[in-house]
Amino acid sequence: MAAVPSTTMPAAPQGADRRSRLRRYQAQLLERMHAAQSGTVAAGRQLGVQLGDVRCLLDLTQVSEIVPLQALTPVPLTHDWYLGLANIRGNLTGVVDLARYCGEAPVAPTGDCRIVTFAPALGLQGALLASRVLGLRNVETMRTDAIDPALSPWCAQQYTDPDGQRWTRLDLALLVHEERFLQIGR
């Protein structure tokens, strides 16, 4: 986040409090993601994201980081679901609208949108555009549902949480090996 010039009026306490809570939340999420990558996270913890209108769960070991939506550089002659390249910490990262990839309406860019990057172990410098990051979810508190046979193989499992919300767990390792996903050109 850019430093605020000293000539700028300080934000209202409400805004400062909100930013402080957001920073704490991001720090906790980052800490948990690092714990997952080192194998010290509790079993059943998944990152909840909303991709379009669908609530999804991502294995923390398959996610590298979450960054705010930024300007994307379009790549000519690519499918409409391939949004372009983002410069994330000096690395060019291809960003995909997975909702659009699945034939749904494209994700509308809002202040809640985030770019969720793939873990380096997946071998692909890519990311997904999430409508919102919904925080960590414990699948052990959810009911396991029968998987819809019409779903792609990388839609690993479906769950219903105690509030009746339906979740689909995605296996990004399978997604990044899907031939259609790798063929971004039209």
Summary of the structure (lengths in Angstrom):
residues: 186
radius of gyration: 17.4
end to end distance: 36.5
largest distance: 59.3
contacts: 503
relative contact order: 0.17
helix: 25%
strand: 35%
